């Protein structure tokens, strides 16, 4: 295979990697502040795509027609807010598990994932649906001798902008400082008079909203189906592990690494593309148990 033939696979891998990073960042926020592994994250990712379909229906966008820019923008705002509201509801239920064995939180979010997936199936049916993007980001663009999907370029650019905005929020604002403080010392945050339950609810809502946005952006690429969350949450968990739990840029860099790995492997052996993620995880953990940018622990001694 020539380099020219490999380029589309690398570009596809980069776009998928950036979107995976977006899902993983929401996962990382929740794990970092609340020390809860949210197994419902994938179902909330799927819910974002289905709520966007509902918004399209309300705005009278044909399932097989192209929405206008304003209709698409409306879906990108309303659907993640709906996902965030559901996520906050899950966090309210999770409060009974705080301070107890982490298994309770895992079981609760696993149950929430099953309920959400079945609710999606009951409301929208089990068959695959189509979520279109506006016509001006559909079709192909010519890059030299390569014809490439416009939408993948749009999705990549959108993910980059959202990742940078999230970084600014976390690193350059007072709210971000409070979130980071909550991740390192929740007792100190409470002592400073900050309402910790409200902070946790906000972080959970923000993390799940990111999953919802990623679901909408990835839907035109993957299609929309009730179990699409499973296809997203497993790579997201692996990305967080590879990058290092709690590391912002670790999730971003490992997401891109995973995407490029899948893209390159699929160019030569499609059946190995998913397996390559697990191989990458094994290699990274073998040499660096805490992940690429994880904090030092007793495992490193």
C-alpha positions in Angstrom: 0.0 0.0 0.0 1.4 3.4 -1.0 1.4 6.4 1.3 -1.2 8.1 -0.8 -3.5 5.1 -0.3 -2.8 5.2 3.5 -3.6 8.8 4.0 -7.4 8.4 4.0 -7.1 5.7 6.7 -4.9 8.0 8.8 -7.3 10.9 8.4 -10.3 8.6 9.4 -8.3 7.4 12.4 -7.5 11.0 13.4 -11.1 12.1 13.2 -12.4 9.1 15.2 -9.6 9.5 17.7 -10.5 13.1 18.4 -14.2 12.1 18.9 -13.1 9.2 21.1 -11.1 11.7 23.1 -14.2 13.9 23.6 -16.1 10.9 25.0 -13.1 10.0 27.2 -12.8 13.5 28.6 -16.4 13.4 29.9 -15.5 10.0 31.4 -12.3 11.5 33.0 -14.1 14.4 34.5 -16.6 12.1 36.4 -13.9 9.7 37.5 -11.5 12.5 38.6 -14.0 14.5 40.7 -16.3 11.7 41.9 -14.1 8.6 41.7 -17.0 6.8 40.0 -16.7 4.7 36.9 -19.9 5.6 35.0 -20.9 2.5 33.1 -23.9 4.4 31.7 -21.6 6.8 29.8 -22.1 4.8 26.6 -25.9 4.8 26.9 -25.9 8.5 27.4 -23.7 8.8 24.3 -26.4 7.0 22.4 -29.2 9.0 24.0 -27.6 12.2 22.6 -28.0 10.9 19.1 -31.6 9.8 19.6 -32.5 13.1 21.3 -31.1 14.9 18.3 -33.4 12.8 16.1 -36.3 13.9 18.3 -35.3 17.5 17.9 -35.2 17.0 14.1 -38.7 15.5 14.2 -40.0 18.5 16.3 -38.4 20.9 13.8 -39.9 18.9 10.9 -36.6 17.7 9.4 -37.2 14.6 7.3 -35.2 11.6 8.5 -33.7 11.3 5.1 -33.4 15.0 4.4 -30.7 17.5 5.2 -31.3 19.9 8.2 -30.5 23.5 7.9 -27.6 24.9 9.9 -29.9 26.4 12.5 -31.8 23.1 12.9 -28.5 21.2 13.3 -27.2 23.9 15.8 -30.5 23.6 17.7 -30.0 19.8 18.0 -26.4 20.3 19.1 -27.6 22.5 22.0 -30.9 21.0 23.1 -30.0 17.3 22.9 -26.8 17.5 25.1 -28.8 19.6 27.6 -31.3 16.7 27.8 -28.5 14.2 28.2 -27.1 16.4 31.0 -30.5 16.4 32.8 -30.6 12.6 32.6 -27.0 12.4 33.8 -27.9 14.7 36.8 -30.8 12.4 37.6 -28.4 9.4 37.7 -26.0 11.4 40.0 -28.9 11.9 42.4 -29.4 8.2 42.6 -25.6 7.6 42.9 -25.5 9.7 46.1 -26.7 6.8 48.2 -23.6 4.9 47.1 -21.0 7.5 48.1 -18.7 6.4 50.9 -19.6 2.8 50.3 -17.9 0.0 48.4 -17.2 1.2 44.8 -19.0 -1.9 43.6 -22.3 -0.3 44.5 -21.6 2.6 42.2 -20.6 0.3 39.4 -23.8 -1.8 39.7 -25.9 1.3 39.9 -24.5 2.9 36.7 -24.6 -0.6 35.0 -28.3 -0.8 35.8 -28.8 2.8 34.6 -27.1 1.8 31.3 -29.5 -1.1 30.8 -32.5 1.0 31.6 -31.5 3.7 29.2 -30.8 1.3 26.4 -34.1 -0.4 26.8 -35.9 2.9 27.0 -34.3 4.0 23.7 -35.3 0.7 22.1 -38.9 1.1 23.4 -39.2 4.7 22.2 -37.4 4.6 18.9 -37.3 1.0 18.0 -34.5 -1.5 17.5 -33.7 -0.7 13.9 -30.8 1.6 12.8 -31.7 5.2 12.1 -30.1 7.9 10.1 -29.0 11.3 11.5 -27.9 13.7 8.8 -25.7 16.8 9.0 -26.3 20.0 7.0 -25.8 19.7 3.3 -22.8 22.0 3.2 -20.7 19.7 5.3 -21.8 16.6 3.4 -20.3 15.1 0.3 -16.6 15.1 -0.6 -13.7 17.5 -0.8 -10.7 17.1 -3.1 -7.4 17.0 -1.2 -4.8 16.6 -4.0 -5.6 13.2 -5.6 -7.7 12.2 -2.6 -11.5 12.6 -2.2 -12.4 12.9 1.5 -15.6 13.3 3.3 -16.3 16.9 4.3 -18.2 15.8 7.4 -15.2 14.1 8.9 -13.2 17.3 8.5 -16.0 19.2 10.2 -16.3 16.6 13.0 -12.5 16.8 13.6 -12.5 20.6 13.7 -15.6 20.6 16.0 -13.9 18.1 18.4 -10.7 20.2 18.5 -12.6 23.4 19.3 -14.6 21.7 22.0 -11.5 20.1 23.6 -9.8 23.6 23.7 -12.9 25.2 25.2 -13.1 22.5 27.9 -9.3 23.0 28.6 -9.9 26.8 29.0 -12.8 26.1 31.4 -10.8 23.7 33.5 -7.5 25.6 33.5 -8.3 29.3 33.1 -11.6 29.9 35.1 -12.5 29.9 38.8 -15.0 27.2 38.1 -12.3 25.0 36.7 -10.1 25.6 39.7 -13.0 24.5 42.0 -13.5 21.3 39.8 -9.8 20.5 40.1 -9.8 21.1 43.8 -12.8 18.8 44.1 -10.8 16.1 42.3 -7.8 16.4 44.7 -9.4 17.2 48.1 -13.1 17.1 48.4 -13.0 17.7 52.2 -11.0 21.0 51.7 -13.6 22.1 49.1 -16.4 21.5 51.6 -14.4 23.3 54.3 -14.1 26.4 52.0 -17.9 26.6 51.9 -18.4 25.2 48.4 -21.5 23.1 48.0 -19.9 19.7 47.1 -23.2 17.9 46.1 -24.0 20.7 43.6 -20.4 20.6 42.3 -20.6 16.8 41.8 -24.0 17.2 40.0 -22.6 19.9 37.7 -19.5 17.8 36.9 -21.6 14.7 36.2 -23.9 16.8 34.0 -21.0 18.3 32.1 -19.3 14.9 31.6 -22.5 13.3 30.3 -23.3 16.4 28.1 -19.9 15.8 26.4 -20.9 12.2 25.8 -24.2 13.4 24.3 -22.4 15.9 22.0 -20.0 13.2 20.8 -23.0 10.9 20.1 -24.6 13.6 17.8 -21.3 14.3 16.0 -20.5 10.6 15.5 -24.0 9.6 14.5 -23.7 10.5 10.8 -20.5 8.4 10.7 -21.6 5.4 12.8 -25.3 5.4 12.3 -27.8 5.5 15.2 -28.8 2.3 17.0 -29.7 1.4 20.6 -26.5 -0.4 21.4 -24.2 2.1 19.8 -23.1 3.2 23.3 -21.3 -0.1 23.8 -19.2 0.6 20.8 -18.2 3.9 22.4 -17.8 3.3 26.1 -15.3 0.5 25.8 -12.8 2.5 23.7 -13.4 5.5 26.0 -12.5 3.4 29.1 -9.4 2.1 27.3 -8.3 5.6 26.3 -8.7 6.9 29.9 -6.6 3.9 31.1 -3.9 4.4 28.4 -3.7 8.2 29.0 -3.7 7.9 32.7 -6.8 8.3 34.9 -7.5 12.0 35.7 -5.2 13.4 33.0 -6.9 15.8 30.6 -4.2 15.8 27.9 -3.6 12.1 28.5 -7.1 11.4 27.4 -6.7 13.6 24.3 -3.3 12.2 23.2 -4.3 8.6 23.9 -7.6 9.1 22.0 -5.6 10.3 19.0 -3.2 7.4 19.4 -6.0 4.9 19.5 -7.7 6.5 16.4 -4.5 6.5 14.4 -3.7 2.9 15.4 -7.2 1.7 14.3 -6.8 3.7 11.1 -3.4 2.2 10.2 -4.3 -1.4 11.1 -7.6 -1.2 9.2 -5.7 -0.2 6.1 -3.9 -3.6 6.1 -6.1 -5.9 8.2 -9.6 -4.7 9.0 -10.4 -7.6 11.2 -7.5 -6.6 13.5 -8.6 -3.0 13.9 -10.5 -3.3 17.2 -8.0 -5.9 18.6 -5.3 -3.3 18.0 -6.7 -1.1 20.7 -6.3 -3.8 23.3 -2.8 -4.6 22.1 -1.9 -0.9 22.4 -3.3 -0.9 26.0 -1.2 -4.0 26.9 2.0 -2.4 25.5 1.4 0.9 27.4 0.5 -0.7 30.7 3.4 -3.1 30.5 5.9 -0.3 30.4 3.9 2.3 32.4 1.4 0.8 34.8 -0.3 4.2 35.5 -0.8 5.1 31.9 1.1 7.7 29.8 0.3 10.7 32.0 -1.1 9.1 35.2 0.2 10.1 38.6 2.8 8.0 40.3 1.6 5.2 42.6 2.9 2.2 44.5 2.8 0.2 41.3 5.7 2.2 39.9 8.1 1.2 42.7 
